[in-house]
C-alpha cells in the first residue's frame, strides 16, 4: 500500500508497507544496473553497517529499485515536532551525523552519496540512534556538495531548537562558508562547543540558591583536579590505547575488504570478457570463496588481537606481582652451585630438545616418559 510519492535528485521515492515499512527509491525509466557502484553494493549487502538504513536491491530486466527497511524507525521531523530540542541535543545530533559520514571510508563508501535531507534521516528509540540513507550509485546527478547540503540541514534543524539565536549556532553556520571546510574540522568544532556547554553550575545549586563563591569554587576545583589527576591520566592512556587499537583494526579491515573486492571485480571482469554459462558459475563460486576468505580473515584477526591483549595483560600482572619463594634452599658454595646447575641443565636437555640435522634451531617438546 503506497502512502506517499515524491522526488529527490531525480529519483521517485515511495513509502510502502509490506509486512514491514519500506522506503522505495526508483526512477520512472528505472535505475540501470550499470549505474550501481558494485563494490559499494557488495559492502552494503554483505555487512550490517552501523547507522545506515538496511538496503535491498530489487532487479527486473536489468533495471533496479532501492528498498530501505525503515521498520520501527521514525522520520527525524516527526521526532523534532513533538518537542523543542535543547542546544546540547542539537549539537550531539549533528556530531553523530558528521561522525557517520566521516566513517564512510572504513566501509569503502562515498561521503557524497548520503541523502542529507531531514526527511531521509531516521531515529530509533532516541536521538542517539541515528540512521542515514545511502544511495550506492557511481554518480548522483542534481546533487549539491556535501558542504551545501550540511549547511541546509543544519539551518533546518536550528529552527527546532529552544534558543535559535544562540551564538554557538552562528559559529557553526559561519564555518560552512569557509573555503577550507572539512568534516574533520567541523567535528572538532562541535566537540569543543559541547565541552564548553558542559562547564555550567550544577542544577541542584541553582534550585537551592546555593551558588558557590568564586574563591570557594576555585579551591574546590583545584582540590578536585589534584585528586582526579592520576585517575584522569590513567583514563586518557586507556582511552588512547583503545583508539589506537580501533584504528589498527579499521586499517586491517579496510585492507582486507579492498583486496577482497578487487579480486571480485577482476573475477567478474573476466566473466564479462567471455559471458557464458560455465564462466558464470565459476565466477559465482570464486566470488563466494573470496567472501568466505574475507570472513575468515576478519574472524582470525579479531581472535588473534583478543588473544594478544589477554597475553599482554597476563604478562603485565605477573610483572607487578612479587614472586615469594615458599621454601628457602641452603646455599651451596658458588663453584659447586654452578657445577650442579650445569649438570642438571644437560640432563634435562636430553629429554627436552631435539637437534635438527639441517638447521641450527632446537625444537622445544613436552616432557614424555622414556
Wavefront OBJ file of the C-alpha trace (Angstrom):
o trace
v 0.000 0.000 0.000
v 1.711 3.228 -1.182
v 1.086 6.160 1.109
v 3.303 8.850 -0.395
v 5.049 9.763 -3.642
v 7.769 12.406 -4.116
v 11.088 13.066 -5.871
v 14.670 13.891 -4.873
v 17.769 14.114 -7.119
v 15.554 12.907 -9.983
v 14.541 9.745 -8.048
v 10.970 8.867 -7.162
v 10.583 7.722 -3.578
v 7.589 5.971 -2.046
v 6.742 4.733 1.438
v 5.382 1.211 1.246
v 4.020 -1.226 3.817
v 4.671 -4.902 3.068
v 4.615 -6.661 6.461
v 7.238 -4.044 7.383
v 7.665 -0.383 6.429
v 9.984 0.361 3.497
v 11.313 3.373 1.629
v 11.497 2.645 -2.115
v 13.726 4.743 -4.428
v 13.481 4.361 -8.204
v 13.240 6.253 -11.492
v 10.378 6.444 -13.933
v 12.538 4.795 -16.593
v 14.197 2.597 -13.941
v 17.722 2.712 -12.500
v 20.082 0.998 -14.935
v 22.059 -1.868 -13.421
v 25.294 -0.325 -14.739
v 24.720 2.811 -12.633
v 25.306 0.866 -9.416
v 28.691 1.126 -7.697
v 29.465 -2.597 -7.468
v 31.892 -2.501 -4.548
v 29.592 -0.248 -2.506
v 26.596 -2.510 -3.199
v 28.556 -5.604 -2.131
v 29.695 -3.829 1.015
v 26.147 -2.777 1.946
v 24.647 -6.202 1.241
v 27.410 -8.193 2.960
v 27.613 -6.101 6.137
v 25.181 -4.525 8.533
v 26.871 -1.118 8.618
v 26.067 0.827 11.798
v 23.701 3.818 11.473
v 22.794 3.152 7.826
v 19.324 2.075 6.747
v 19.458 -1.613 5.670
v 19.148 -1.779 1.861
v 17.891 -4.351 -0.641
v 18.365 -4.270 -4.432
v 15.284 -5.275 -6.425
v 16.202 -6.077 -10.034
v 13.977 -6.777 -13.047
v 15.006 -6.650 -16.729
v 18.369 -5.052 -15.791
v 16.500 -2.217 -14.030
v 16.739 -1.853 -10.273
v 14.918 -0.308 -7.324
v 16.468 0.513 -3.961
v 14.444 -0.690 -0.966
v 15.313 0.539 2.550
v 13.970 -1.049 5.727
v 12.597 1.732 7.960
v 10.582 -0.528 10.252
v 10.464 0.627 13.913
v 12.161 3.894 12.962
v 10.755 7.419 12.928
v 11.445 10.208 10.484
v 13.524 12.973 12.118
v 10.953 15.793 11.531
v 8.280 13.776 13.399
v 10.623 13.333 16.376
v 11.507 17.047 16.497
v 7.869 18.077 16.061
v 6.844 16.632 19.432
v 9.203 18.812 21.493
v 11.751 21.580 21.295
v 15.350 20.355 21.152
v 17.983 21.682 23.558
v 21.251 23.130 22.339
v 23.138 20.129 23.697
v 20.838 17.638 21.936
v 21.180 19.552 18.670
v 24.991 19.573 18.809
v 25.096 15.862 19.688
v 22.726 15.011 16.824
v 24.799 16.983 14.315
v 28.013 15.427 15.688
v 26.517 11.939 15.267
v 25.605 12.660 11.624
v 29.107 14.041 10.863
v 30.753 11.013 12.521
v 28.671 8.542 10.493
v 29.632 10.279 7.246
v 33.298 10.560 8.236
v 33.449 6.804 8.956
v 32.383 6.035 5.361
v 35.964 5.377 4.280
v 36.132 2.410 6.671
v 33.484 0.687 4.540
v 34.684 1.951 1.115
v 31.640 4.238 0.811
v 31.472 7.731 -0.705
v 30.620 10.593 1.661
v 28.855 12.410 -1.206
v 26.276 9.608 -1.601
v 24.403 10.310 1.646
v 20.958 11.905 1.398
v 21.426 14.792 3.848
v 17.793 15.785 3.980
v 15.964 15.656 7.321
v 13.146 13.590 5.759
v 15.691 10.847 4.932
v 17.210 10.772 8.427
v 15.585 8.277 10.796
v 15.647 7.891 14.576
v 15.370 4.734 16.681
v 14.463 4.824 20.376
v 16.095 8.225 20.985
v 18.166 10.918 19.260
v 21.355 8.882 19.801
v 20.079 6.194 17.406
v 20.520 7.926 14.041
v 20.112 6.155 10.681
v 21.109 7.746 7.354
v 20.049 6.907 3.789
v 22.850 5.937 1.383
v 22.494 5.666 -2.429
v 25.139 3.237 -3.835
v 25.446 4.714 -7.332
v 28.580 5.666 -9.245
v 27.226 9.164 -9.834
v 24.190 11.043 -8.490
v 23.060 13.837 -10.797
v 21.492 17.065 -9.493
v 23.061 16.588 -6.056
v 24.653 19.541 -4.255
v 28.019 19.327 -2.479
v 28.166 17.818 0.985
v 29.114 21.239 2.381
v 25.995 22.844 0.880
v 23.686 20.033 1.985
v 25.025 20.090 5.559
v 24.507 23.865 5.680
v 20.861 23.460 4.629
v 20.314 20.562 7.032
v 21.852 22.460 9.962
v 19.733 25.538 9.196
v 16.527 23.482 9.151
v 17.438 21.751 12.453
v 18.284 25.028 14.238
v 14.664 26.125 13.764
v 13.633 23.276 16.117
v 15.999 24.336 18.933
v 14.796 26.124 22.076
v 17.028 29.192 21.637
v 17.855 29.536 17.908
v 19.674 32.851 18.493
v 22.465 31.056 20.414
v 25.932 32.281 19.370
v 27.181 28.690 19.035
v 24.813 28.101 16.116
v 26.173 31.168 14.384
v 29.697 29.768 14.769
v 28.646 26.506 13.096
v 26.815 28.239 10.234
v 29.769 30.573 9.588
v 32.094 27.567 9.396
v 30.136 26.221 6.392
v 31.081 29.374 4.472
v 34.825 28.834 4.875
v 36.728 27.659 1.803
v 38.832 25.331 3.987
v 35.717 23.434 5.140
v 36.297 19.800 6.129
v 34.299 17.211 8.049
v 37.191 16.596 10.470
v 37.414 20.285 11.439
v 33.636 20.573 11.762
v 33.653 17.539 14.057
v 36.335 19.110 16.291
v 34.376 22.378 16.437
v 31.221 20.550 17.548
v 33.166 18.636 20.231
v 34.631 21.934 21.501
v 31.160 23.520 21.661
v 29.819 20.519 23.593
v 32.714 20.715 26.074
v 32.060 24.430 26.530
v 28.394 23.696 27.176
v 29.207 21.209 29.950
v 31.025 23.907 32.055
v 27.928 25.043 33.999
v 26.799 25.407 37.620
v 25.167 22.159 38.839
v 21.375 22.262 38.712
v 20.951 21.391 42.416
v 22.872 24.555 43.402
v 20.596 26.684 41.217
v 17.414 25.121 42.647
v 18.574 25.605 46.287
v 20.040 29.085 45.651
v 23.466 27.708 46.635
v 25.660 29.362 44.033
v 29.248 28.920 45.321
v 31.501 31.939 45.712
v 34.415 32.324 43.259
v 37.082 31.702 45.969
v 35.389 28.588 47.344
v 34.656 27.327 43.870
v 38.294 27.844 42.863
v 39.595 25.933 45.929
v 37.212 23.070 45.361
v 38.156 23.000 41.703
v 41.912 22.873 42.448
v 41.449 20.191 45.116
v 39.310 18.075 42.818
v 41.818 18.437 39.960
v 44.673 17.298 42.234
v 42.681 14.250 43.358
v 41.471 13.356 39.911
v 44.790 13.945 38.106
v 46.125 10.330 38.358
v 42.703 8.907 37.504
v 42.273 11.234 34.531
v 45.765 10.431 33.268
v 45.089 6.701 33.558
v 41.735 7.058 31.805
v 43.324 9.093 28.999
v 46.052 6.481 28.490
v 43.435 3.717 28.482
v 41.239 5.615 26.024
v 44.237 6.396 23.794
v 45.151 2.696 23.735
v 41.592 1.782 22.737
v 41.617 4.397 19.957
v 44.940 3.113 18.611
v 43.677 -0.497 18.645
v 40.463 0.584 16.909
v 42.420 2.473 14.231
v 44.680 -0.523 13.595
v 41.651 -2.817 13.377
v 39.965 -0.435 10.922
v 43.118 -0.291 8.787
v 43.341 -4.094 8.690
v 39.656 -4.374 7.862
v 39.939 -1.783 5.069
v 42.927 -3.574 3.511
v 41.173 -6.956 3.672
v 37.986 -5.566 2.128
v 39.886 -3.635 -0.554
v 41.896 -6.665 -1.663
v 38.865 -8.945 -1.481
v 36.585 -6.777 -3.555
v 39.363 -6.011 -6.021
v 39.605 -9.766 -6.598
v 35.817 -9.943 -7.003
v 35.929 -7.128 -9.543
v 38.635 -8.952 -11.505
v 36.595 -12.178 -11.409
v 33.526 -10.509 -12.904
v 35.634 -8.607 -15.383
v 36.798 -11.993 -16.627
v 33.173 -13.125 -16.874
v 32.270 -10.049 -18.950
v 35.046 -10.965 -21.378
v 33.543 -14.397 -22.097
v 29.926 -14.326 -20.859
v 28.841 -17.944 -20.994
v 27.041 -20.152 -18.510
v 30.109 -22.108 -17.400
v 32.138 -18.981 -16.694
v 29.127 -17.522 -14.833
v 29.032 -20.465 -12.397
v 32.799 -20.311 -11.954
v 32.602 -16.556 -11.261
v 29.849 -17.063 -8.679
v 31.847 -19.815 -6.975
v 35.036 -17.759 -6.867
v 33.112 -14.756 -5.528
v 31.659 -16.833 -2.686
v 35.127 -18.232 -1.994
v 36.632 -14.732 -1.734
v 33.797 -13.604 0.574
v 34.420 -16.659 2.774
v 38.122 -15.850 2.930
v 37.323 -12.239 3.902
v 35.019 -13.503 6.656
v 37.618 -15.979 7.953
v 40.403 -13.362 7.916
v 38.239 -10.921 9.866
v 37.433 -13.584 12.479
v 41.050 -14.786 12.748
v 42.393 -11.237 13.051
v 39.856 -10.462 15.764
v 40.732 -13.582 17.773
v 44.497 -13.009 17.415
v 44.092 -9.409 18.628
v 41.963 -10.539 21.581
v 44.464 -13.285 22.488
v 47.393 -10.857 22.223
v 45.657 -8.360 24.510
v 44.973 -11.106 27.089
v 48.620 -12.247 26.980
v 49.809 -8.659 27.422
v 47.512 -8.245 30.419
v 48.730 -11.559 31.903
v 52.392 -10.565 31.476
v 51.708 -7.168 32.995
v 50.032 -8.728 36.062
v 52.899 -11.184 36.545
v 55.418 -8.361 36.187
v 53.911 -6.373 39.063
v 53.215 -9.390 41.334
v 56.235 -10.196 43.568
v 57.232 -13.854 43.479
v 57.844 -15.025 47.081
v 59.564 -18.444 47.270
v 57.769 -20.958 49.511
v 60.998 -22.596 50.651
v 64.464 -21.087 51.034
v 67.109 -23.624 49.974
v 70.501 -23.908 51.619
v 73.075 -22.015 49.589
v 75.983 -24.070 48.177
v 79.424 -22.677 47.534
v 79.465 -20.728 44.297
v 81.709 -23.204 42.451
v 79.602 -26.260 43.449
v 76.412 -24.402 42.735
v 77.479 -23.629 39.148
v 78.554 -27.249 38.519
v 75.259 -28.572 39.914
v 73.204 -26.225 37.759
v 75.224 -27.077 34.641
v 74.848 -30.868 35.243
v 71.095 -30.589 35.794
v 70.727 -28.427 32.720
v 72.335 -31.021 30.398
v 70.400 -33.893 31.981
v 67.132 -32.098 31.245
v 68.339 -31.044 27.797
v 68.413 -34.705 26.760
v 64.661 -35.074 27.281
v 63.558 -31.590 26.246
v 65.341 -30.794 22.948
v 65.963 -32.396 19.588
v 68.831 -31.216 17.424
v 67.780 -30.761 13.786
v 70.272 -32.074 11.274
v 69.746 -29.341 8.644
v 69.453 -26.267 10.861
v 70.908 -24.751 13.987
v 67.488 -24.467 15.670
v 66.196 -26.521 18.582
v 62.544 -27.509 18.951
v 61.111 -27.432 22.486
v 58.980 -30.528 23.192
v 56.812 -31.528 26.141
v 58.299 -33.965 28.655
v 57.436 -37.530 27.638
v 58.136 -40.715 29.584
v 61.170 -42.711 28.357
l 1 2 3 4 5 6 7 8 9 10 11 12 13 14 15 16 17 18 19 20 21 22 23 24 25 26 27 28 29 30 31 32 33 34 35 36 37 38 39 40 41 42 43 44 45 46 47 48 49 50 51 52 53 54 55 56 57 58 59 60 61 62 63 64 65 66 67 68 69 70 71 72 73 74 75 76 77 78 79 80 81 82 83 84 85 86 87 88 89 90 91 92 93 94 95 96 97 98 99 100 101 102 103 104 105 106 107 108 109 110 111 112 113 114 115 116 117 118 119 120 121 122 123 124 125 126 127 128 129 130 131 132 133 134 135 136 137 138 139 140 141 142 143 144 145 146 147 148 149 150 151 152 153 154 155 156 157 158 159 160 161 162 163 164 165 166 167 168 169 170 171 172 173 174 175 176 177 178 179 180 181 182 183 184 185 186 187 188 189 190 191 192 193 194 195 196 197 198 199 200 201 202 203 204 205 206 207 208 209 210 211 212 213 214 215 216 217 218 219 220 221 222 223 224 225 226 227 228 229 230 231 232 233 234 235 236 237 238 239 240 241 242 243 244 245 246 247 248 249 250 251 252 253 254 255 256 257 258 259 260 261 262 263 264 265 266 267 268 269 270 271 272 273 274 275 276 277 278 279 280 281 282 283 284 285 286 287 288 289 290 291 292 293 294 295 296 297 298 299 300 301 302 303 304 305 306 307 308 309 310 311 312 313 314 315 316 317 318 319 320 321 322 323 324 325 326 327 328 329 330 331 332 333 334 335 336 337 338 339 340 341 342 343 344 345 346 347 348 349 350 351 352 353 354 355 356 357 358 359 360 361 362 363 364 365 366 367 368 369 370
